[in-house]
Amino acid sequence: MFDGRPDLLTVPTSSRHASTEVANLVSVERASVALGTAAVLDAVSLGVGGGERIGVVGRNGGGKTTLLSVLSGRREVDSGRVAWTGGLSIGVLGQADELAADASVRDVVLGDLAEHQWAADARIRGVLDGLLGGSHAPLVGGLDQVVGPLSGGERRRVALAALLVADPDLLILDEPTNHLDVEGVAWLAEHLVAQRTRSDSALVVVTHDRWFLDAVATSTWEVADGAVHAYEGGYAAFVLARAERARVAAVTSERRDNLLRKELAWLRRGAPARTSKPRFRIEAATALIAHEPPPRDDVELARFAAARLGKDVIDLHDASVSLGDRQLLNRVTWHLGPGDRLGLVGVNGAGKSTLLRVLSGDLPLSSGKRKVGVTVQLAFLTQDVRELEALADHRVIEAVEMVRSTVRLGRKELSASQLAQRLGFTGPRQQTRVRDLSGGERRRLQLTRLLMAEPNVLFLDEPTNDLDIETLTSLEDVLDGWAGTLVVVSHDRYLLERVTDRQVALMGDGRLRDLPGGVDEYLRLRHSSASGFRGHPEIPSSQDLLSAQNSGNPSVDGAQASPGPAATPAAQREARKVMARVERSLSRLAERESRVHDAMAAAATDHARVLELNHELRDIVDEREGLELEWLAAAEIVE
């Protein structure tokens, strides 16, 4: 069944499971699988059709990986039937990458393909560049590197590249975005959407990355309590449909309803493009969140944070950090204020975790100064869970109460048990020994203990590792009511956009760059850099500009910039004309966008019309982004 490539299978036509009568590539009929006394899948019937891209979500341990094993034929069902079309090739990316340690990357990824064959194939070259050779994910030894010494993240990318090069009919991926940075996740989403459209191919992917799920999936399966619930569309559609089902059936608790509605409110208010997809019932979403308050009151939280922190939190002045011969920070000046909620992005190795360690004081500066406010109480969630080893024999609730018995979250006071429950530890699980917790549960316990310490400054380094979507939603709800300064490093775009108000980037040149356009702007900048185009000048934040003006220092990022030649009066007049013209165009675009949204709401039941309007909306967004960049370029000329 295996053909020598990693995790590649072919279903022979003569297989006892093979079927040419079913319309689906894979059909599952009343399949049941039990682990011990627990029914992981209970009489499940579903199918994977050609051209489908299916995202699979659910709680950790709920049966997602088991479902993938059934679809791939790696696990027999206890009862029921699974049928594949004859000759179907299946590629599987599991959570553990089993690659031959003595093989080269070339052997694993390209197999016996001659160089002239793969070099002439644009698709294969794109995979190699996107996962192994691009500027965001270079493999040090190239294709001749032996697999054995590679890191876990590098092995993961090699295994994924091998599957994408092989291009099987059915591609099954279990957490493919692990170890990929924001840019890598965006590339993978674009590749899968472009390649998985044929009627004889399909994609099934388990992922906790909600942005990726929204970007890739044409439908979503939720695995829960032995059943598989199917929803049309990506994550945003899944949230809407699940909230509607909960409201109509009245079978979920009030707290669960509030979590779903709060997330819907954010999806509706903060990212209109998400709710413009043709499968959305916009009127239903609007009615559902009509009386729902915003996910958080930023002004109130900032006021409360300022009362707890004062005006000074952490400042870097002309700070530089070098590790070996690499300079990760180069004369950076940065002000982190009370109530700031920042997301930090950058390529792997750019220094994101290093910057958090510098801000926390764990890593000394090579030069420059670090100033910390006297009232700062810092908590730092690292990527290391070994700190819980000393608590292995304690129960979960004991480990939490060792920090504090009650905690104030915003204006509310919660007990240790209540906070633990909000982060996914239900009553029985609170009595579990720490040594018996899964990886995701250990991560949740780390977060719970951190928040019990009542910090007013919180650093989170890849907090989404090992967490399922339901836990992530609970975490975001907790952070919504948390008043303090927050800095998050994550490759999860959804989390960054959800819990932070502003994003900054480490571009790999030792400087910090503000991103008024968010992660999309970062990806554009990276693309421009990779294409050899310098792009637009750095765009400082308003806080950086204010700090620079107050200090009399014209340098925003800490470098002593020498004053360049001033623009001529004629150039400045022309720039002002450009700014005025662009502002008028942006105003007209805003009116046009509003009309399109109104038309989409009116035609919510006409999918063809909504799809047409959705294309128009995307054109508007693209045009607006171009105009904004044009305005920013002109604004740099005007004194």
SEVEX-229842 format. One line per field, with one value per residue (C-alpha): residue number from 0; chain; x, y, z. Coordinates in Angstrom, 2 decimals. Layout:
BEGIN
nr [NUM,...] $
kette [A,...] $
east [X,...] $
north [Y,...] $
up [Z,...] $
This chain:
BEGIN
nr [0,1,2,3,4,5,6,7,8,9,10,11,12,13,14,15,16,17,18,19,20,21,22,23,24,25,26,27,28,29,30,31,32,33,34,35,36,37,38,39,40,41,42,43,44,45,46,47,48,49,50,51,52,53,54,55,56,57,58,59,60,61,62,63,64,65,66,67,68,69,70,71,72,73,74,75,76,77,78,79,80,81,82,83,84,85,86,87,88,89,90,91,92,93,94,95,96,97,98,99,100,101,102,103,104,105,106,107,108,109,110,111,112,113,114,115,116,117,118,119,120,121,122,123,124,125,126,127,128,129,130,131,132,133,134,135,136,137,138,139,140,141,142,143,144,145,146,147,148,149,150,151,152,153,154,155,156,157,158,159,160,161,162,163,164,165,166,167,168,169,170,171,172,173,174,175,176,177,178,179,180,181,182,183,184,185,186,187,188,189,190,191,192,193,194,195,196,197,198,199,200,201,202,203,204,205,206,207,208,209,210,211,212,213,214,215,216,217,218,219,220,221,222,223,224,225,226,227,228,229,230,231,232,233,234,235,236,237,238,239,240,241,242,243,244,245,246,247,248,249,250,251,252,253,254,255,256,257,258,259,260,261,262,263,264,265,266,267,268,269,270,271,272,273,274,275,276,277,278,279,280,281,282,283,284,285,286,287,288,289,290,291,292,293,294,295,296,297,298,299,300,301,302,303,304,305,306,307,308,309,310,311,312,313,314,315,316,317,318,319,320,321,322,323,324,325,326,327,328,329,330,331,332,333,334,335,336,337,338,339,340,341,342,343,344,345,346,347,348,349,350,351,352,353,354,355,356,357,358,359,360,361,362,363,364,365,366,367,368,369,370,371,372,373,374,375,376,377,378,379,380,381,382,383,384,385,386,387,388,389,390,391,392,393,394,395,396,397,398,399,400,401,402,403,404,405,406,407,408,409,410,411,412,413,414,415,416,417,418,419,420,421,422,423,424,425,426,427,428,429,430,431,432,433,434,435,436,437,438,439,440,441,442,443,444,445,446,447,448,449,450,451,452,453,454,455,456,457,458,459,460,461,462,463,464,465,466,467,468,469,470,471,472,473,474,475,476,477,478,479,480,481,482,483,484,485,486,487,488,489,490,491,492,493,494,495,496,497,498,499,500,501,502,503,504,505,506,507,508,509,510,511,512,513,514,515,516,517,518,519,520,521,522,523,524,525,526,527,528,529,530,531,532,533,534,535,536,537,538,539,540,541,542,543,544,545,546,547,548,549,550,551,552,553,554,555,556,557,558,559,560,561,562,563,564,565,566,567,568,569,570,571,572,573,574,575,576,577,578,579,580,581,582,583,584,585,586,587,588,589,590,591,592,593,594,595,596,597,598,599,600,601,602,603,604,605,606,607,608,609,610,611,612,613,614,615,616,617,618,619,620,621,622,623,624,625,626,627,628,629,630,631,632,633,634,635,636,637,638] $
kette [A,A,A,A,A,A,A,A,A,A,A,A,A,A,A,A,A,A,A,A,A,A,A,A,A,A,A,A,A,A,A,A,A,A,A,A,A,A,A,A,A,A,A,A,A,A,A,A,A,A,A,A,A,A,A,A,A,A,A,A,A,A,A,A,A,A,A,A,A,A,A,A,A,A,A,A,A,A,A,A,A,A,A,A,A,A,A,A,A,A,A,A,A,A,A,A,A,A,A,A,A,A,A,A,A,A,A,A,A,A,A,A,A,A,A,A,A,A,A,A,A,A,A,A,A,A,A,A,A,A,A,A,A,A,A,A,A,A,A,A,A,A,A,A,A,A,A,A,A,A,A,A,A,A,A,A,A,A,A,A,A,A,A,A,A,A,A,A,A,A,A,A,A,A,A,A,A,A,A,A,A,A,A,A,A,A,A,A,A,A,A,A,A,A,A,A,A,A,A,A,A,A,A,A,A,A,A,A,A,A,A,A,A,A,A,A,A,A,A,A,A,A,A,A,A,A,A,A,A,A,A,A,A,A,A,A,A,A,A,A,A,A,A,A,A,A,A,A,A,A,A,A,A,A,A,A,A,A,A,A,A,A,A,A,A,A,A,A,A,A,A,A,A,A,A,A,A,A,A,A,A,A,A,A,A,A,A,A,A,A,A,A,A,A,A,A,A,A,A,A,A,A,A,A,A,A,A,A,A,A,A,A,A,A,A,A,A,A,A,A,A,A,A,A,A,A,A,A,A,A,A,A,A,A,A,A,A,A,A,A,A,A,A,A,A,A,A,A,A,A,A,A,A,A,A,A,A,A,A,A,A,A,A,A,A,A,A,A,A,A,A,A,A,A,A,A,A,A,A,A,A,A,A,A,A,A,A,A,A,A,A,A,A,A,A,A,A,A,A,A,A,A,A,A,A,A,A,A,A,A,A,A,A,A,A,A,A,A,A,A,A,A,A,A,A,A,A,A,A,A,A,A,A,A,A,A,A,A,A,A,A,A,A,A,A,A,A,A,A,A,A,A,A,A,A,A,A,A,A,A,A,A,A,A,A,A,A,A,A,A,A,A,A,A,A,A,A,A,A,A,A,A,A,A,A,A,A,A,A,A,A,A,A,A,A,A,A,A,A,A,A,A,A,A,A,A,A,A,A,A,A,A,A,A,A,A,A,A,A,A,A,A,A,A,A,A,A,A,A,A,A,A,A,A,A,A,A,A,A,A,A,A,A,A,A,A,A,A,A,A,A,A,A,A,A,A,A,A,A,A,A,A,A,A,A,A,A,A,A,A,A,A,A,A,A,A,A,A,A,A,A,A,A,A,A,A,A,A,A,A,A,A,A,A,A,A,A,A,A,A,A,A,A,A,A,A,A,A,A,A,A,A,A,A,A,A,A,A,A,A,A,A,A,A,A,A,A,A,A,A,A,A,A,A,A,A,A,A,A] $
east [0.00,2.96,5.00,8.18,7.32,6.44,2.81,1.64,-0.91,-2.79,-6.08,-5.90,-8.89,-9.19,-9.28,-12.20,-13.06,-12.81,-15.93,-16.62,-20.31,-20.07,-20.01,-17.58,-13.85,-14.44,-17.78,-18.35,-21.57,-22.63,-19.03,-18.30,-14.96,-14.54,-11.49,-12.04,-15.56,-15.74,-17.40,-15.12,-17.23,-20.80,-22.63,-21.11,-22.08,-20.32,-18.51,-15.55,-16.49,-14.23,-13.15,-14.00,-11.69,-12.90,-11.70,-12.09,-12.47,-13.28,-11.93,-8.56,-9.23,-12.63,-11.84,-10.44,-7.28,-9.28,-11.58,-8.57,-7.23,-10.57,-10.69,-7.14,-7.76,-5.11,-7.71,-10.44,-13.90,-15.53,-18.76,-20.08,-18.40,-15.79,-15.45,-12.88,-12.92,-10.58,-7.01,-7.40,-4.03,-3.98,-1.34,-1.31,0.53,0.31,1.27,4.45,6.77,8.35,11.17,14.28,17.09,19.78,17.82,18.50,15.83,16.05,15.25,12.33,10.75,11.55,12.00,13.28,12.27,15.11,16.24,15.00,11.56,10.97,12.87,10.53,7.42,6.30,4.10,6.99,9.34,6.69,6.46,10.24,10.48,7.44,8.42,12.16,13.87,11.89,13.22,10.86,11.82,15.29,16.66,20.31,21.67,19.32,18.12,21.32,20.79,20.42,17.10,18.57,19.97,16.92,14.80,11.21,9.92,12.23,11.25,7.61,8.16,10.06,7.24,4.65,6.71,6.96,3.18,2.54,5.08,3.46,0.05,-2.17,-5.87,-6.88,-4.66,-5.17,-3.32,-3.23,-2.17,-0.11,0.46,2.49,6.02,5.01,5.20,2.51,4.03,4.34,0.71,-0.42,1.62,0.20,-3.37,-2.87,-1.26,-4.01,-6.79,-5.11,-4.31,-7.26,-10.01,-10.06,-13.09,-10.83,-9.00,-9.93,-8.45,-9.28,-7.40,-7.45,-6.34,-6.73,-5.65,-8.95,-7.61,-6.21,-9.50,-11.43,-9.02,-8.99,-12.14,-15.25,-16.95,-16.28,-16.80,-17.13,-16.30,-18.08,-19.57,-19.10,-20.90,-19.67,-21.66,-21.16,-21.29,-20.97,-18.09,-15.04,-14.63,-16.74,-19.64,-19.15,-19.38,-22.58,-24.25,-23.30,-24.55,-27.83,-28.25,-27.57,-30.04,-32.86,-32.43,-31.72,-29.49,-26.30,-25.55,-25.84,-22.07,-21.46,-24.03,-22.36,-18.95,-20.26,-22.19,-19.22,-17.05,-19.74,-19.91,-16.20,-16.44,-19.26,-17.81,-14.09,-13.73,-16.59,-14.91,-15.40,-19.17,-19.32,-18.84,-21.70,-22.74,-23.43,-26.93,-26.08,-29.54,-29.45,-26.02,-27.14,-30.21,-28.20,-25.73,-28.09,-28.02,-24.56,-22.00,-18.56,-16.14,-14.28,-14.45,-10.97,-11.35,-12.53,-9.84,-7.14,-8.39,-8.36,-4.91,-3.55,-4.91,-3.08,0.12,0.64,2.00,5.28,5.36,8.47,10.62,13.58,15.98,18.50,18.51,20.64,20.85,23.32,23.45,26.76,27.32,23.60,22.17,18.53,17.79,19.63,19.26,15.53,13.57,10.14,7.49,5.13,2.29,-0.55,-3.36,-1.38,-2.45,0.23,0.71,4.29,4.94,8.05,9.82,11.10,14.44,13.80,13.95,10.34,10.91,14.20,12.38,9.98,12.94,14.55,11.35,10.97,14.59,15.55,18.07,20.48,20.95,24.18,23.79,21.09,18.72,15.62,13.31,10.52,7.65,7.65,4.15,4.78,3.87,4.94,3.82,5.50,4.04,7.00,6.91,8.39,5.95,8.66,7.92,4.95,7.14,7.53,3.72,3.31,1.73,-0.67,-4.23,-5.10,-7.13,-4.34,-1.77,-3.99,-4.81,-1.10,-0.85,-3.99,-7.53,-9.31,-8.47,-9.87,-10.51,-11.42,-14.22,-15.14,-13.72,-13.40,-12.42,-9.56,-12.12,-14.18,-11.14,-9.97,-13.43,-13.42,-10.16,-11.55,-11.05,-14.52,-15.27,-13.94,-10.83,-9.87,-9.20,-6.81,-3.13,-0.87,1.26,-1.81,-2.62,-2.28,-0.04,-2.97,-4.17,-0.70,-0.70,-4.08,-2.82,0.16,-2.18,-4.50,-1.65,-0.27,-3.60,-4.15,-1.02,-2.96,-0.24,-0.74,1.68,1.30,3.64,2.36,4.83,2.90,-0.03,-2.05,0.33,-1.64,-4.92,-8.15,-10.52,-12.97,-10.16,-8.82,-12.25,-12.37,-8.87,-9.87,-12.93,-10.74,-8.30,-11.19,-11.89,-8.25,-7.07,-3.35,-0.59,-0.54,2.12,1.44,3.82,1.86,1.61,-2.17,-3.50,-6.99,-5.79,-3.61,-6.45,-8.91,-7.11,-4.71,-5.42,-2.17,0.51,4.26,6.84,10.44,11.53,14.88,16.91,17.07,14.28,10.66,8.06,4.52,1.81,-1.22,-2.56,-2.07,-0.84,-1.89,0.53,3.28,2.75,2.84,6.09,7.62,6.52,8.02,11.26,11.46,10.84,13.73,11.39,12.08,8.45,7.25,9.23,8.72,5.44,5.91,3.11,1.39,2.89,6.37,5.87,4.65,7.63,10.01,8.48,8.57,12.20,13.27,14.67,13.80,14.57,11.49,13.08,16.10,18.61,20.13,18.80,20.67,18.33,17.77,17.29,14.02,11.40,11.05,7.98,6.74,7.06,5.21,2.38,2.09,2.07,-0.75,-2.76,-2.21,-3.34,-6.48,-7.30,-6.77,-8.93,-11.77,-11.37,-11.35,-14.54,-16.25,-15.00,-16.42,-19.83,-19.61,-18.58,-21.54,-23.93,-22.44,-22.90,-26.52,-27.09,-25.57,-27.86,-30.89,-29.85,-28.81,-30.85,-29.65,-26.26,-25.41,-26.06,-24.13,-21.18,-21.22,-21.32,-18.53,-16.24,-17.09,-16.30,-12.89,-12.12,-13.04,-10.74,-7.84,-8.39,-8.56,-5.29,-3.55,-4.92,-3.85,-0.29,-0.33,-1.53,1.17,3.88,2.67,2.36,6.08,6.91,4.74,6.44] $
north [0.00,2.35,3.41,4.55,8.24,9.49,8.89,8.26,5.53,4.31,2.45,-0.34,-0.90,-4.45,-3.39,-4.82,-1.24,0.13,1.33,3.02,3.39,6.16,9.79,10.76,10.13,8.65,7.59,6.68,4.90,4.49,4.08,3.59,3.57,3.06,3.66,1.65,2.42,5.78,6.03,8.37,7.99,6.79,5.70,8.54,8.93,11.46,11.85,13.68,14.97,16.01,19.64,19.93,21.50,20.41,21.83,19.62,21.20,19.98,19.61,17.95,14.23,14.55,12.24,14.48,12.43,9.20,10.49,11.27,7.74,6.28,8.42,7.40,3.70,3.55,2.56,-0.03,0.90,-1.27,-1.26,0.41,0.79,3.02,3.09,4.77,5.27,2.79,3.94,6.90,8.20,9.50,11.67,11.99,14.48,13.15,14.90,12.77,12.95,9.54,10.34,8.24,9.92,9.01,10.25,13.60,16.28,15.76,12.05,12.67,15.54,14.78,11.00,9.72,12.82,13.94,17.53,18.57,17.20,19.08,22.20,22.56,22.25,25.63,23.95,21.94,24.92,26.93,24.27,24.14,27.90,28.29,25.66,25.05,27.83,31.04,34.01,33.23,29.55,28.83,25.33,25.82,22.75,22.98,19.84,17.95,18.36,15.03,14.70,13.42,16.72,18.79,20.43,19.36,22.37,21.71,18.05,19.13,21.40,18.68,16.17,18.72,19.64,15.96,15.58,18.78,17.78,14.33,16.02,13.03,12.95,13.17,15.27,14.73,17.16,17.07,20.49,21.55,25.11,23.96,25.44,27.78,31.54,33.98,34.22,30.46,29.96,32.53,30.81,27.39,28.70,30.31,27.14,24.83,27.06,27.23,23.52,21.79,22.74,19.75,17.49,14.46,15.93,16.99,18.27,17.35,19.34,19.40,22.80,25.12,28.08,29.84,32.32,29.40,27.54,30.57,31.09,27.46,25.56,25.35,23.41,22.68,19.48,19.66,16.41,16.32,13.59,10.86,12.79,14.89,18.07,19.58,23.33,25.10,27.59,28.27,29.18,32.35,30.45,27.69,30.20,31.69,28.34,26.90,29.99,29.88,26.19,26.86,29.74,27.91,24.59,26.27,23.37,25.20,27.11,30.89,31.29,29.28,31.38,34.57,33.38,32.59,35.85,37.89,36.29,36.89,40.52,40.84,39.06,41.40,44.67,44.20,42.34,43.04,41.03,37.87,38.33,39.12,35.53,34.25,31.49,33.80,34.63,38.20,39.12,36.23,37.28,40.87,39.84,37.52,40.21,43.19,43.65,42.24,44.74,45.02,42.22,44.70,48.37,49.52,52.99,51.65,48.98,51.51,53.83,50.99,49.87,53.39,53.47,50.22,50.98,54.72,56.26,54.30,50.59,49.49,51.72,50.81,53.62,53.14,49.41,46.87,43.10,40.76,36.97,35.76,37.55,38.29,41.65,41.08,44.62,47.65,50.85,50.47,53.07,51.82,52.91,50.28,52.11,51.23,49.32,48.74,45.51,44.64,41.69,40.95,39.23,38.32,35.45,32.56,33.62,37.35,37.81,37.91,35.73,37.55,40.89,39.57,38.40,41.82,43.59,41.25,41.78,38.12,39.05,41.97,44.63,44.84,48.60,51.15,51.38,49.61,51.50,49.80,51.48,51.02,49.47,46.86,43.27,41.17,37.66,35.85,32.76,31.08,28.10,25.86,23.76,22.09,24.49,22.26,19.22,20.26,20.12,16.67,15.11,17.99,18.19,20.95,23.00,22.70,23.95,26.97,27.76,27.64,30.97,32.60,31.58,34.49,36.81,40.09,40.01,43.50,44.54,40.98,38.75,35.04,32.08,29.81,27.17,29.63,30.85,27.28,26.39,29.36,28.05,24.56,22.71,21.47,20.17,16.59,17.71,20.06,16.96,15.46,15.11,17.49,14.55,13.10,16.26,16.39,18.96,21.30,20.98,21.79,24.93,25.91,25.32,27.58,30.35,29.89,30.13,33.23,35.02,34.04,36.08,39.21,40.69,44.10,43.34,40.07,38.60,35.58,33.65,31.40,30.90,28.88,25.89,22.69,24.54,23.59,26.17,26.05,26.73,29.53,31.15,30.92,32.40,35.31,35.91,36.05,38.44,40.68,41.53,41.74,45.30,45.66,45.82,42.84,41.72,38.57,36.66,34.27,32.90,32.69,35.69,35.26,35.49,38.53,40.41,39.30,40.24,43.00,46.49,47.05,44.93,45.54,43.56,42.50,42.46,40.77,43.99,44.75,47.31,47.40,48.47,49.57,47.97,50.26,47.75,44.80,41.39,42.01,44.93,42.77,40.15,42.85,44.19,40.73,40.08,43.38,42.59,39.11,40.61,43.03,46.03,48.31,49.28,52.28,53.96,52.87,53.99,54.97,54.64,57.67,56.82,56.64,59.98,61.54,60.14,61.38,64.87,65.06,63.96,66.09,62.96,62.59,58.86,56.70,53.27,54.28,54.81,58.28,59.15,61.87,64.49,63.96,66.72,68.56,68.30,71.36,73.58,72.47,68.80,69.45,71.24,68.33,65.86,67.80,67.63,63.88,63.53,65.56,63.55,60.25,61.38,62.19,58.81,57.04,58.85,57.71,54.17,54.16,55.16,52.54,49.87,50.79,50.40,46.99,45.81,47.00,45.19,42.00,42.14,42.64,39.71,37.37,34.46,34.94,33.20,34.08,37.78,37.77,36.09,38.82,41.52,39.77,40.07,43.78,44.17,42.55,44.98,47.86,46.55,46.15,49.65,51.13,49.49,50.94,54.41,54.23,53.39,56.25,58.64,57.47,57.96,61.50,62.25,61.48,64.34,66.92,68.57] $
up [0.00,0.65,-2.37,-0.59,-0.18,3.32,4.22,0.64,-0.01,-3.04,-2.84,-5.44,-7.66,-6.38,-2.71,-0.80,0.18,-3.34,-5.03,-8.32,-7.58,-4.99,-6.12,-3.35,-3.31,0.16,1.62,5.27,6.19,9.84,10.99,14.70,16.51,20.25,22.43,25.58,26.70,24.92,21.50,19.54,16.39,16.79,13.60,11.56,7.90,5.66,2.37,0.87,-2.56,-5.39,-5.23,-1.52,1.06,4.49,7.79,10.87,14.31,17.80,21.31,21.91,22.32,20.66,17.72,14.96,14.40,14.59,11.85,9.64,10.24,9.15,6.00,5.04,5.71,8.43,11.01,10.61,11.86,14.54,12.58,9.45,6.08,4.41,0.61,-1.63,-5.39,-7.08,-7.63,-5.26,-4.04,-0.46,1.18,4.98,7.17,10.71,13.93,14.09,11.08,10.41,7.99,7.39,9.35,6.80,3.77,2.16,1.82,-1.96,-1.61,0.74,-1.17,-4.81,-4.77,-8.09,-10.08,-12.34,-11.90,-15.35,-14.45,-11.21,-12.29,-15.28,-13.12,-11.75,-9.13,-7.67,-7.76,-5.90,-3.17,-2.73,-2.50,-0.25,2.32,2.01,0.11,0.60,2.51,5.41,5.73,4.32,4.87,5.73,3.96,1.00,-0.77,0.06,3.81,5.67,7.51,10.79,12.19,11.22,13.90,14.51,12.59,9.64,9.51,9.53,6.53,4.66,5.20,4.09,1.01,0.03,0.11,-1.86,-4.51,-4.82,-5.20,-4.21,-5.06,-1.38,0.87,4.62,6.89,10.70,12.06,8.99,10.27,13.29,13.05,10.22,10.72,9.57,6.11,5.76,6.81,4.22,1.51,2.39,2.33,-1.07,-2.46,-1.25,-2.54,-5.96,-6.21,-4.55,-6.99,-9.35,-9.29,-8.74,-5.74,-2.22,1.03,4.64,7.27,11.07,12.30,15.27,13.13,12.53,9.96,7.95,8.27,7.03,4.13,2.93,3.88,1.72,4.53,8.20,10.19,13.97,15.78,19.12,21.34,18.75,16.01,13.07,12.35,8.88,8.17,4.86,4.74,6.88,10.53,10.49,8.90,11.48,14.36,12.94,12.26,15.65,17.48,15.60,16.37,20.06,20.15,18.38,20.22,23.59,24.57,25.59,28.74,28.98,29.25,26.07,24.18,25.36,24.18,20.71,20.45,21.60,18.94,16.32,17.39,16.76,13.41,12.37,13.64,13.25,9.98,7.54,4.78,6.85,6.83,3.12,1.99,-0.14,2.26,5.17,6.31,7.16,8.43,10.91,12.16,12.57,14.55,16.74,17.85,17.76,21.54,22.16,23.53,21.92,22.89,25.08,26.01,25.01,26.53,29.90,29.96,29.10,31.86,34.37,33.19,33.60,37.16,37.95,36.05,35.94,32.75,32.59,31.80,29.86,27.67,25.47,24.64,21.82,22.63,20.75,21.23,19.55,19.71,18.33,15.03,14.58,15.57,16.46,17.68,16.34,18.40,18.94,20.90,21.92,24.42,25.84,27.58,29.97,28.25,25.04,23.32,20.76,18.42,17.36,14.01,12.08,10.36,12.44,13.92,13.53,17.31,18.50,21.57,22.15,22.21,24.86,26.94,26.56,27.61,30.59,31.66,31.18,28.46,28.96,26.31,24.36,24.54,25.36,28.31,29.58,31.93,33.91,35.76,39.54,39.58,36.85,37.77,34.79,33.84,30.94,29.23,27.54,25.17,27.88,29.97,32.08,34.93,35.77,36.44,40.08,40.42,38.87,41.98,42.65,41.42,38.93,41.41,43.98,41.46,40.77,44.41,45.25,43.42,44.84,45.80,44.07,41.18,39.89,36.15,35.02,37.38,38.39,41.10,40.31,42.43,41.35,40.38,38.31,36.35,35.79,34.46,32.10,30.66,30.07,33.35,34.21,37.71,37.29,35.37,38.21,40.31,37.74,38.65,36.74,35.52,33.74,31.74,27.97,26.27,25.64,29.23,30.56,28.43,29.88,33.41,32.71,31.59,34.55,37.06,35.32,35.43,39.08,39.93,38.82,36.61,35.01,32.14,30.25,27.62,25.67,23.48,21.06,23.46,20.92,20.95,21.68,22.32,20.56,19.11,22.01,24.50,22.32,22.31,26.12,26.39,24.16,26.31,29.43,27.77,26.66,30.28,31.34,31.98,31.51,28.92,26.58,24.08,22.05,19.79,17.59,14.08,14.62,12.69,14.06,17.66,16.90,15.24,17.92,21.15,20.07,18.80,16.95,15.31,14.98,13.02,13.29,9.67,10.31,9.97,13.70,13.66,14.80,12.31,13.04,10.89,10.47,7.94,10.29,9.20,5.59,5.45,6.91,4.18,1.49,2.91,3.02,-0.55,-1.68,0.13,-1.42,-4.87,-4.46,-4.23,-1.29,-0.88,1.05,3.80,7.39,8.89,12.54,15.08,16.52,19.93,18.41,16.70,19.93,21.84,19.18,19.24,23.03,23.18,20.27,18.67,14.97,15.08,15.48,15.68,17.66,14.87,14.68,11.27,9.48,8.08,4.40,1.87,2.43,-0.29,-2.49,-2.02,-5.43,-4.45,-1.20,-3.01,-5.43,-2.51,-0.82,-4.05,-4.18,-0.55,-1.21,-4.32,-2.51,0.43,-1.94,-3.61,-0.25,0.73,-2.46,-1.91,1.64,0.29,-2.42,0.11,2.33,-0.62,-1.46,2.15,2.08,-1.20,0.21,3.22,0.96,-1.28,1.52,0.14,-3.47,-3.43,-7.03,-6.42,-3.14,-4.86,-7.53,-4.84,-2.94,-5.98,-6.17,-2.48,-2.92,-5.76,-3.45,-0.71,-3.15,-4.51,-1.01,0.02,-3.02,-2.30,1.35,0.35,-2.16,0.58,2.99,0.37,-0.29,3.44,3.90,1.54,3.30,6.25] $
